[in-house]
Amino acid sequence: MYVRRNLASVLTRVSRQYPVVTVTGPRQSGKTTLCRHVFPRKPYVNLERIDDRTYAGSDPRGFLADHPDGAILDEVQHVPDLLSYLQAEVDEDSRPGRWILTGSEHFGLSGSVAQTLTGRTGVLHLLPLAIDELGRFAGAPGDLFETLFSGGFPRIHDQSIPPGRWLGDYVQTYLQRDVRSLLAIGDLEPLHTFMRLLAGRTAQELNLSSLGADAGVSHNTARSWLSVLEASFLVFRVAAWSKSPRKRLVKTPKVHWMDTGLVCCLLGIRSSADLKTHPLRGSIFETWVAAEVYKAHANRGLAPALYHLRQTRGPEVDLLVDRGADVRGVECKSGATIASDALSALDGMSAALGSIHPVGRGVLVYGGSSRQRRTHADIVPWNALAGVDWFR
């Protein structure tokens, strides 16, 4: 069953501007379904199929000539050399929207696209379901902790598959297929341990030396493995805020997972009831909020400018969204009750940053159901997060 994705209108618009559109994202995020729905009349070629992959790799000119009006080329990372021939093809015929490429993002695909199709392709990222997309499924979870536990991969909700089972299979498939081919690792168990330890550090400042030591690997190995997880759109980093862009790069970033269902799976959380009482409940909720803000940008074809605020003396704020004209602070509280000091960090942020950078209205996202407007901040229920304006 197709459920409307927020990226669809952006995909249509970008296809009118570029001869090639590349849609990347994690495996099973719905890239193929989206592209075939938006472009139902285009020929579709799945390059995971051995015969199509062999043809495209051995006779790329003949393969492209079979599709004079273009096609959807699915899982194009399997034939990276094809992109060089595609470059020549679109230089001769630059009609917009001819070629739609999809692929699970990794170093091979991103490097090939950057090298051969620069200026010829619009690049979009389709991530797991945002909360408003999730609500379009008939059996969508209505409870906060069930939402966090089940995550946003479409097949779980489309096929009513138990999240723990599907996500466990997803992790094993990811390790066996993508990671083994990228890193040439013989024994995958150390990486699996690394992923579990990283799940336990979600929404925390990233210390690669400590993480590597706990996983029994070197700092450089930990950095390499983290880069693969980032390139796969499974995790992302949020830099520390500073007025100076240079300083943002040297302060300690936070690490977040793109899907809280995966976090729960890696941590061995077996139900939404277990999550509700889990000691990392607050961190998982913060990660969910950060991922939702990230998806809101990606679904508009935008790169998010996300930071966190930590000062030696001063407020600490979970997330900052740089909107250009101002920066908007976001605090995350998984409880259903608003504590009396819940807005103190946002108020302190306004005082600390207001003299050096414009500060917009703060946002407190919490696990309750009532929306409130305070002097300097909006209090937003978790299930109303899609309605927050992050862009102006």
Contacts in CASP RR format, 6 or more apart in sequence:
PFRMAT RR
TARGET T0000
AUTHOR 0000-0000-0000
METHOD contacts of the structure
MODEL  1
MYVRRNLASVLTRVSRQYPVVTVTGPRQSGKTTLCRHVFPRKPYVNLERI
DDRTYAGSDPRGFLADHPDGAILDEVQHVPDLLSYLQAEVDEDSRPGRWI
LTGSEHFGLSGSVAQTLTGRTGVLHLLPLAIDELGRFAGAPGDLFETLFS
GGFPRIHDQSIPPGRWLGDYVQTYLQRDVRSLLAIGDLEPLHTFMRLLAG
RTAQELNLSSLGADAGVSHNTARSWLSVLEASFLVFRVAAWSKSPRKRLV
KTPKVHWMDTGLVCCLLGIRSSADLKTHPLRGSIFETWVAAEVYKAHANR
GLAPALYHLRQTRGPEVDLLVDRGADVRGVECKSGATIASDALSALDGMS
AALGSIHPVGRGVLVYGGSSRQRRTHADIVPWNALAGVDWFR
1 158 0 8 1.000
2 33 0 8 1.000
2 37 0 8 1.000
3 133 0 8 1.000
3 136 0 8 1.000
3 137 0 8 1.000
3 154 0 8 1.000
3 158 0 8 1.000
4 133 0 8 1.000
4 136 0 8 1.000
5 30 0 8 1.000
5 34 0 8 1.000
5 126 0 8 1.000
5 133 0 8 1.000
5 299 0 8 1.000
6 130 0 8 1.000
6 132 0 8 1.000
6 133 0 8 1.000
6 299 0 8 1.000
6 300 0 8 1.000
7 23 0 8 1.000
7 34 0 8 1.000
7 124 0 8 1.000
7 126 0 8 1.000
7 298 0 8 1.000
7 299 0 8 1.000
7 301 0 8 1.000
8 34 0 8 1.000
8 37 0 8 1.000
8 38 0 8 1.000
10 124 0 8 1.000
10 299 0 8 1.000
10 300 0 8 1.000
10 301 0 8 1.000
11 21 0 8 1.000
11 23 0 8 1.000
11 34 0 8 1.000
11 35 0 8 1.000
11 38 0 8 1.000
11 124 0 8 1.000
12 38 0 8 1.000
14 21 0 8 1.000
14 122 0 8 1.000
14 124 0 8 1.000
14 301 0 8 1.000
15 21 0 8 1.000
15 38 0 8 1.000
15 39 0 8 1.000
15 96 0 8 1.000
15 97 0 8 1.000
15 100 0 8 1.000
16 96 0 8 1.000
16 97 0 8 1.000
17 96 0 8 1.000
17 122 0 8 1.000
18 96 0 8 1.000
18 97 0 8 1.000
18 119 0 8 1.000
18 120 0 8 1.000
18 121 0 8 1.000
18 122 0 8 1.000
19 90 0 8 1.000
19 93 0 8 1.000
19 94 0 8 1.000
19 95 0 8 1.000
19 96 0 8 1.000
19 97 0 8 1.000
19 98 0 8 1.000
19 99 0 8 1.000
19 120 0 8 1.000
19 121 0 8 1.000
20 86 0 8 1.000
20 90 0 8 1.000
20 97 0 8 1.000
20 98 0 8 1.000
20 99 0 8 1.000
20 100 0 8 1.000
20 101 0 8 1.000
20 117 0 8 1.000
20 120 0 8 1.000
20 121 0 8 1.000
20 122 0 8 1.000
21 97 0 8 1.000
21 99 0 8 1.000
21 100 0 8 1.000
21 101 0 8 1.000
21 121 0 8 1.000
21 122 0 8 1.000
21 123 0 8 1.000
21 124 0 8 1.000
22 76 0 8 1.000
22 101 0 8 1.000
22 102 0 8 1.000
22 103 0 8 1.000
22 113 0 8 1.000
22 117 0 8 1.000
22 121 0 8 1.000
22 122 0 8 1.000
22 123 0 8 1.000
22 124 0 8 1.000
23 31 0 8 1.000
23 34 0 8 1.000
23 35 0 8 1.000
23 100 0 8 1.000
23 101 0 8 1.000
23 102 0 8 1.000
23 103 0 8 1.000
23 124 0 8 1.000
23 125 0 8 1.000
23 126 0 8 1.000
24 31 0 8 1.000
24 102 0 8 1.000
24 103 0 8 1.000
24 104 0 8 1.000
24 105 0 8 1.000
24 109 0 8 1.000
24 110 0 8 1.000
24 123 0 8 1.000
24 124 0 8 1.000
24 125 0 8 1.000
24 126 0 8 1.000
24 233 0 8 1.000
25 31 0 8 1.000
25 103 0 8 1.000
25 104 0 8 1.000
25 105 0 8 1.000
25 125 0 8 1.000
25 126 0 8 1.000
25 127 0 8 1.000
25 232 0 8 1.000
25 233 0 8 1.000
26 104 0 8 1.000
26 105 0 8 1.000
26 127 0 8 1.000
26 128 0 8 1.000
26 232 0 8 1.000
26 233 0 8 1.000
26 234 0 8 1.000
26 258 0 8 1.000
26 259 0 8 1.000
27 104 0 8 1.000
27 170 0 8 1.000
27 173 0 8 1.000
27 174 0 8 1.000
27 178 0 8 1.000
27 232 0 8 1.000
28 153 0 8 1.000
28 154 0 8 1.000
28 155 0 8 1.000
28 170 0 8 1.000
29 126 0 8 1.000
29 127 0 8 1.000
29 128 0 8 1.000
29 153 0 8 1.000
29 154 0 8 1.000
29 233 0 8 1.000
30 126 0 8 1.000
30 154 0 8 1.000
31 74 0 8 1.000
31 102 0 8 1.000
31 103 0 8 1.000
31 126 0 8 1.000
32 46 0 8 1.000
32 74 0 8 1.000
32 102 0 8 1.000
33 154 0 8 1.000
34 126 0 8 1.000
35 72 0 8 1.000
35 74 0 8 1.000
35 100 0 8 1.000
35 102 0 8 1.000
36 44 0 8 1.000
36 72 0 8 1.000
39 72 0 8 1.000
39 100 0 8 1.000
42 69 0 8 1.000
42 70 0 8 1.000
42 71 0 8 1.000
42 72 0 8 1.000
42 100 0 8 1.000
43 67 0 8 1.000
43 70 0 8 1.000
43 71 0 8 1.000
43 72 0 8 1.000
44 71 0 8 1.000
44 72 0 8 1.000
44 74 0 8 1.000
45 52 0 8 1.000
45 56 0 8 1.000
45 67 0 8 1.000
45 71 0 8 1.000
45 72 0 8 1.000
45 73 0 8 1.000
45 74 0 8 1.000
46 52 0 8 1.000
46 74 0 8 1.000
46 75 0 8 1.000
47 53 0 8 1.000
47 56 0 8 1.000
47 73 0 8 1.000
47 74 0 8 1.000
47 75 0 8 1.000
47 76 0 8 1.000
47 78 0 8 1.000
47 79 0 8 1.000
48 74 0 8 1.000
48 75 0 8 1.000
48 78 0 8 1.000
53 78 0 8 1.000
53 79 0 8 1.000
55 63 0 8 1.000
56 63 0 8 1.000
56 73 0 8 1.000
56 79 0 8 1.000
56 82 0 8 1.000
57 63 0 8 1.000
57 79 0 8 1.000
57 81 0 8 1.000
57 82 0 8 1.000
60 79 0 8 1.000
60 81 0 8 1.000
60 82 0 8 1.000
60 85 0 8 1.000
61 85 0 8 1.000
63 82 0 8 1.000
64 82 0 8 1.000
64 85 0 8 1.000
64 86 0 8 1.000
64 89 0 8 1.000
69 98 0 8 1.000
70 98 0 8 1.000
70 99 0 8 1.000
71 99 0 8 1.000
71 100 0 8 1.000
72 100 0 8 1.000
72 101 0 8 1.000
72 102 0 8 1.000
73 82 0 8 1.000
73 99 0 8 1.000
73 100 0 8 1.000
73 101 0 8 1.000
73 102 0 8 1.000
74 102 0 8 1.000
74 103 0 8 1.000
75 102 0 8 1.000
75 103 0 8 1.000
75 104 0 8 1.000
76 82 0 8 1.000
76 83 0 8 1.000
76 101 0 8 1.000
76 102 0 8 1.000
76 103 0 8 1.000
76 109 0 8 1.000
77 103 0 8 1.000
77 104 0 8 1.000
77 106 0 8 1.000
77 108 0 8 1.000
77 109 0 8 1.000
77 112 0 8 1.000
80 108 0 8 1.000
80 109 0 8 1.000
80 112 0 8 1.000
83 112 0 8 1.000
83 113 0 8 1.000
83 116 0 8 1.000
83 117 0 8 1.000
84 116 0 8 1.000
86 99 0 8 1.000
86 116 0 8 1.000
86 117 0 8 1.000
87 116 0 8 1.000
87 117 0 8 1.000
87 120 0 8 1.000
90 98 0 8 1.000
90 99 0 8 1.000
90 117 0 8 1.000
90 120 0 8 1.000
91 120 0 8 1.000
94 120 0 8 1.000
101 113 0 8 1.000
101 121 0 8 1.000
103 109 0 8 1.000
104 178 0 8 1.000
104 232 0 8 1.000
105 125 0 8 1.000
105 231 0 8 1.000
105 232 0 8 1.000
105 233 0 8 1.000
106 178 0 8 1.000
106 182 0 8 1.000
106 228 0 8 1.000
106 231 0 8 1.000
106 232 0 8 1.000
107 182 0 8 1.000
107 228 0 8 1.000
107 231 0 8 1.000
110 231 0 8 1.000
113 121 0 8 1.000
113 123 0 8 1.000
124 298 0 8 1.000
124 301 0 8 1.000
125 233 0 8 1.000
125 298 0 8 1.000
125 301 0 8 1.000
126 298 0 8 1.000
127 233 0 8 1.000
127 258 0 8 1.000
127 291 0 8 1.000
127 294 0 8 1.000
127 295 0 8 1.000
127 298 0 8 1.000
127 299 0 8 1.000
128 151 0 8 1.000
128 152 0 8 1.000
128 153 0 8 1.000
128 154 0 8 1.000
128 258 0 8 1.000
128 259 0 8 1.000
128 295 0 8 1.000
129 151 0 8 1.000
129 152 0 8 1.000
129 153 0 8 1.000
129 154 0 8 1.000
129 157 0 8 1.000
130 292 0 8 1.000
130 295 0 8 1.000
130 296 0 8 1.000
130 299 0 8 1.000
130 386 0 8 1.000
131 147 0 8 1.000
131 292 0 8 1.000
131 383 0 8 1.000
131 385 0 8 1.000
131 386 0 8 1.000
132 386 0 8 1.000
132 387 0 8 1.000
134 140 0 8 1.000
134 141 0 8 1.000
134 147 0 8 1.000
134 152 0 8 1.000
134 157 0 8 1.000
137 157 0 8 1.000
137 158 0 8 1.000
139 157 0 8 1.000
139 160 0 8 1.000
140 157 0 8 1.000
141 147 0 8 1.000
141 150 0 8 1.000
141 272 0 8 1.000
142 383 0 8 1.000
143 272 0 8 1.000
144 285 0 8 1.000
144 334 0 8 1.000
144 367 0 8 1.000
144 368 0 8 1.000
144 382 0 8 1.000
144 383 0 8 1.000
145 272 0 8 1.000
145 273 0 8 1.000
145 275 0 8 1.000
145 276 0 8 1.000
145 281 0 8 1.000
146 272 0 8 1.000
147 288 0 8 1.000
147 382 0 8 1.000
148 260 0 8 1.000
148 261 0 8 1.000
148 264 0 8 1.000
148 272 0 8 1.000
148 275 0 8 1.000
148 284 0 8 1.000
148 285 0 8 1.000
148 288 0 8 1.000
149 163 0 8 1.000
149 260 0 8 1.000
149 261 0 8 1.000
149 264 0 8 1.000
149 269 0 8 1.000
149 271 0 8 1.000
149 272 0 8 1.000
149 275 0 8 1.000
150 156 0 8 1.000
150 157 0 8 1.000
150 163 0 8 1.000
150 261 0 8 1.000
150 272 0 8 1.000
151 163 0 8 1.000
151 259 0 8 1.000
151 260 0 8 1.000
151 261 0 8 1.000
151 262 0 8 1.000
152 259 0 8 1.000
152 261 0 8 1.000
153 166 0 8 1.000
153 167 0 8 1.000
153 170 0 8 1.000
153 259 0 8 1.000
155 161 0 8 1.000
155 166 0 8 1.000
156 163 0 8 1.000
156 166 0 8 1.000
156 167 0 8 1.000
163 261 0 8 1.000
163 264 0 8 1.000
163 265 0 8 1.000
164 264 0 8 1.000
164 265 0 8 1.000
164 270 0 8 1.000
167 261 0 8 1.000
167 262 0 8 1.000
167 264 0 8 1.000
167 265 0 8 1.000
168 265 0 8 1.000
170 262 0 8 1.000
170 265 0 8 1.000
171 192 0 8 1.000
171 195 0 8 1.000
171 262 0 8 1.000
171 265 0 8 1.000
171 266 0 8 1.000
174 232 0 8 1.000
174 234 0 8 1.000
175 188 0 8 1.000
175 191 0 8 1.000
175 192 0 8 1.000
176 188 0 8 1.000
178 228 0 8 1.000
178 232 0 8 1.000
179 185 0 8 1.000
179 188 0 8 1.000
179 191 0 8 1.000
179 228 0 8 1.000
180 186 0 8 1.000
180 188 0 8 1.000
182 228 0 8 1.000
183 191 0 8 1.000
183 224 0 8 1.000
183 225 0 8 1.000
183 228 0 8 1.000
185 191 0 8 1.000
190 215 0 8 1.000
190 216 0 8 1.000
190 217 0 8 1.000
191 225 0 8 1.000
193 215 0 8 1.000
193 216 0 8 1.000
194 211 0 8 1.000
194 212 0 8 1.000
194 215 0 8 1.000
194 217 0 8 1.000
194 222 0 8 1.000
194 225 0 8 1.000
195 229 0 8 1.000
195 266 0 8 1.000
196 266 0 8 1.000
196 267 0 8 1.000
197 211 0 8 1.000
197 212 0 8 1.000
197 214 0 8 1.000
197 215 0 8 1.000
198 211 0 8 1.000
198 226 0 8 1.000
198 229 0 8 1.000
198 235 0 8 1.000
198 255 0 8 1.000
198 257 0 8 1.000
198 266 0 8 1.000
199 257 0 8 1.000
199 262 0 8 1.000
199 263 0 8 1.000
199 266 0 8 1.000
199 267 0 8 1.000
200 263 0 8 1.000
200 266 0 8 1.000
200 267 0 8 1.000
200 280 0 8 1.000
200 283 0 8 1.000
201 211 0 8 1.000
201 255 0 8 1.000
202 255 0 8 1.000
202 256 0 8 1.000
202 257 0 8 1.000
202 263 0 8 1.000
202 280 0 8 1.000
202 283 0 8 1.000
202 284 0 8 1.000
202 287 0 8 1.000
203 254 0 8 1.000
203 255 0 8 1.000
203 256 0 8 1.000
203 282 0 8 1.000
203 283 0 8 1.000
203 284 0 8 1.000
203 286 0 8 1.000
203 287 0 8 1.000
203 290 0 8 1.000
203 318 0 8 1.000
204 254 0 8 1.000
204 255 0 8 1.000
204 283 0 8 1.000
205 252 0 8 1.000
205 253 0 8 1.000
205 254 0 8 1.000
205 255 0 8 1.000
205 310 0 8 1.000
206 226 0 8 1.000
206 237 0 8 1.000
206 252 0 8 1.000
206 253 0 8 1.000
206 254 0 8 1.000
206 255 0 8 1.000
207 252 0 8 1.000
208 219 0 8 1.000
208 222 0 8 1.000
208 223 0 8 1.000
208 226 0 8 1.000
209 219 0 8 1.000
209 222 0 8 1.000
211 222 0 8 1.000
212 218 0 8 1.000
212 219 0 8 1.000
212 221 0 8 1.000
212 222 0 8 1.000
215 222 0 8 1.000
217 225 0 8 1.000
226 235 0 8 1.000
226 255 0 8 1.000
229 235 0 8 1.000
230 236 0 8 1.000
230 237 0 8 1.000
233 258 0 8 1.000
234 257 0 8 1.000
234 258 0 8 1.000
234 259 0 8 1.000
234 262 0 8 1.000
235 255 0 8 1.000
235 256 0 8 1.000
235 257 0 8 1.000
235 258 0 8 1.000
236 255 0 8 1.000
236 256 0 8 1.000
236 258 0 8 1.000
236 291 0 8 1.000
236 294 0 8 1.000
237 253 0 8 1.000
237 254 0 8 1.000
237 255 0 8 1.000
237 256 0 8 1.000
238 253 0 8 1.000
238 254 0 8 1.000
238 255 0 8 1.000
238 256 0 8 1.000
238 290 0 8 1.000
238 306 0 8 1.000
238 307 0 8 1.000
238 308 0 8 1.000
238 319 0 8 1.000
239 248 0 8 1.000
239 249 0 8 1.000
239 251 0 8 1.000
239 253 0 8 1.000
239 306 0 8 1.000
239 307 0 8 1.000
239 308 0 8 1.000
240 248 0 8 1.000
240 251 0 8 1.000
240 252 0 8 1.000
240 253 0 8 1.000
240 254 0 8 1.000
240 307 0 8 1.000
240 308 0 8 1.000
240 309 0 8 1.000
240 310 0 8 1.000
241 248 0 8 1.000
241 307 0 8 1.000
241 308 0 8 1.000
241 309 0 8 1.000
241 320 0 8 1.000
241 327 0 8 1.000
242 248 0 8 1.000
242 251 0 8 1.000
243 356 0 8 1.000
243 357 0 8 1.000
248 307 0 8 1.000
251 310 0 8 1.000
252 310 0 8 1.000
253 308 0 8 1.000
254 308 0 8 1.000
256 286 0 8 1.000
256 287 0 8 1.000
256 290 0 8 1.000
256 291 0 8 1.000
256 294 0 8 1.000
257 263 0 8 1.000
257 287 0 8 1.000
257 291 0 8 1.000
258 291 0 8 1.000
258 294 0 8 1.000
259 291 0 8 1.000
260 284 0 8 1.000
260 287 0 8 1.000
260 288 0 8 1.000
260 291 0 8 1.000
263 284 0 8 1.000
263 287 0 8 1.000
264 275 0 8 1.000
264 284 0 8 1.000
267 278 0 8 1.000
267 280 0 8 1.000
269 275 0 8 1.000
269 278 0 8 1.000
275 281 0 8 1.000
275 284 0 8 1.000
278 284 0 8 1.000
281 334 0 8 1.000
282 332 0 8 1.000
282 333 0 8 1.000
282 334 0 8 1.000
284 334 0 8 1.000
285 332 0 8 1.000
285 333 0 8 1.000
285 334 0 8 1.000
285 367 0 8 1.000
285 382 0 8 1.000
286 318 0 8 1.000
286 319 0 8 1.000
286 332 0 8 1.000
289 318 0 8 1.000
289 319 0 8 1.000
289 330 0 8 1.000
289 332 0 8 1.000
289 365 0 8 1.000
289 382 0 8 1.000
289 385 0 8 1.000
290 306 0 8 1.000
290 318 0 8 1.000
290 319 0 8 1.000
290 332 0 8 1.000
292 385 0 8 1.000
292 386 0 8 1.000
293 304 0 8 1.000
293 306 0 8 1.000
293 319 0 8 1.000
293 321 0 8 1.000
293 330 0 8 1.000
293 390 0 8 1.000
294 304 0 8 1.000
294 306 0 8 1.000
296 304 0 8 1.000
296 386 0 8 1.000
296 390 0 8 1.000
297 303 0 8 1.000
297 304 0 8 1.000
297 390 0 8 1.000
298 304 0 8 1.000
300 391 0 8 1.000
302 391 0 8 1.000
304 321 0 8 1.000
305 321 0 8 1.000
305 322 0 8 1.000
305 323 0 8 1.000
305 324 0 8 1.000
306 319 0 8 1.000
306 320 0 8 1.000
306 321 0 8 1.000
306 322 0 8 1.000
307 319 0 8 1.000
307 320 0 8 1.000
307 322 0 8 1.000
307 327 0 8 1.000
308 316 0 8 1.000
308 317 0 8 1.000
308 318 0 8 1.000
308 319 0 8 1.000
308 320 0 8 1.000
309 315 0 8 1.000
309 316 0 8 1.000
309 317 0 8 1.000
309 320 0 8 1.000
309 329 0 8 1.000
309 349 0 8 1.000
309 353 0 8 1.000
310 316 0 8 1.000
311 352 0 8 1.000
314 348 0 8 1.000
314 352 0 8 1.000
315 344 0 8 1.000
315 345 0 8 1.000
315 346 0 8 1.000
315 347 0 8 1.000
315 348 0 8 1.000
315 349 0 8 1.000
315 352 0 8 1.000
316 345 0 8 1.000
317 329 0 8 1.000
317 330 0 8 1.000
317 331 0 8 1.000
317 345 0 8 1.000
317 346 0 8 1.000
317 349 0 8 1.000
318 330 0 8 1.000
318 331 0 8 1.000
318 332 0 8 1.000
319 329 0 8 1.000
319 330 0 8 1.000
319 331 0 8 1.000
319 332 0 8 1.000
320 327 0 8 1.000
320 328 0 8 1.000
320 329 0 8 1.000
320 330 0 8 1.000
321 327 0 8 1.000
321 328 0 8 1.000
321 329 0 8 1.000
321 330 0 8 1.000
321 390 0 8 1.000
323 360 0 8 1.000
323 390 0 8 1.000
323 391 0 8 1.000
323 392 0 8 1.000
325 358 0 8 1.000
325 392 0 8 1.000
326 357 0 8 1.000
326 358 0 8 1.000
326 359 0 8 1.000
326 360 0 8 1.000
327 353 0 8 1.000
327 357 0 8 1.000
327 358 0 8 1.000
327 359 0 8 1.000
327 360 0 8 1.000
328 359 0 8 1.000
328 360 0 8 1.000
328 361 0 8 1.000
328 362 0 8 1.000
328 363 0 8 1.000
328 390 0 8 1.000
329 346 0 8 1.000
329 349 0 8 1.000
329 359 0 8 1.000
329 360 0 8 1.000
329 362 0 8 1.000
329 363 0 8 1.000
330 362 0 8 1.000
330 363 0 8 1.000
330 364 0 8 1.000
330 365 0 8 1.000
331 342 0 8 1.000
331 343 0 8 1.000
331 345 0 8 1.000
331 346 0 8 1.000
331 362 0 8 1.000
331 363 0 8 1.000
331 364 0 8 1.000
331 365 0 8 1.000
332 364 0 8 1.000
332 365 0 8 1.000
332 366 0 8 1.000
333 339 0 8 1.000
333 342 0 8 1.000
333 364 0 8 1.000
333 365 0 8 1.000
333 366 0 8 1.000
333 367 0 8 1.000
334 366 0 8 1.000
334 367 0 8 1.000
335 366 0 8 1.000
335 367 0 8 1.000
335 368 0 8 1.000
336 366 0 8 1.000
336 367 0 8 1.000
336 368 0 8 1.000
336 369 0 8 1.000
337 368 0 8 1.000
338 364 0 8 1.000
338 366 0 8 1.000
338 372 0 8 1.000
338 379 0 8 1.000
342 364 0 8 1.000
342 366 0 8 1.000
342 379 0 8 1.000
343 364 0 8 1.000
343 374 0 8 1.000
343 376 0 8 1.000
343 377 0 8 1.000
343 379 0 8 1.000
346 362 0 8 1.000
346 363 0 8 1.000
346 364 0 8 1.000
346 376 0 8 1.000
346 377 0 8 1.000
347 376 0 8 1.000
347 377 0 8 1.000
349 359 0 8 1.000
349 362 0 8 1.000
350 359 0 8 1.000
350 360 0 8 1.000
350 362 0 8 1.000
350 376 0 8 1.000
353 359 0 8 1.000
361 376 0 8 1.000
361 377 0 8 1.000
361 378 0 8 1.000
362 376 0 8 1.000
362 377 0 8 1.000
362 378 0 8 1.000
363 377 0 8 1.000
363 378 0 8 1.000
363 380 0 8 1.000
363 388 0 8 1.000
364 377 0 8 1.000
364 378 0 8 1.000
364 379 0 8 1.000
364 380 0 8 1.000
365 380 0 8 1.000
365 381 0 8 1.000
365 382 0 8 1.000
365 385 0 8 1.000
366 379 0 8 1.000
366 380 0 8 1.000
366 381 0 8 1.000
366 382 0 8 1.000
367 381 0 8 1.000
367 382 0 8 1.000
368 381 0 8 1.000
368 382 0 8 1.000
369 381 0 8 1.000
369 383 0 8 1.000
370 379 0 8 1.000
370 381 0 8 1.000
371 378 0 8 1.000
371 379 0 8 1.000
371 380 0 8 1.000
371 381 0 8 1.000
371 384 0 8 1.000
372 378 0 8 1.000
372 379 0 8 1.000
373 379 0 8 1.000
378 388 0 8 1.000
380 388 0 8 1.000
END
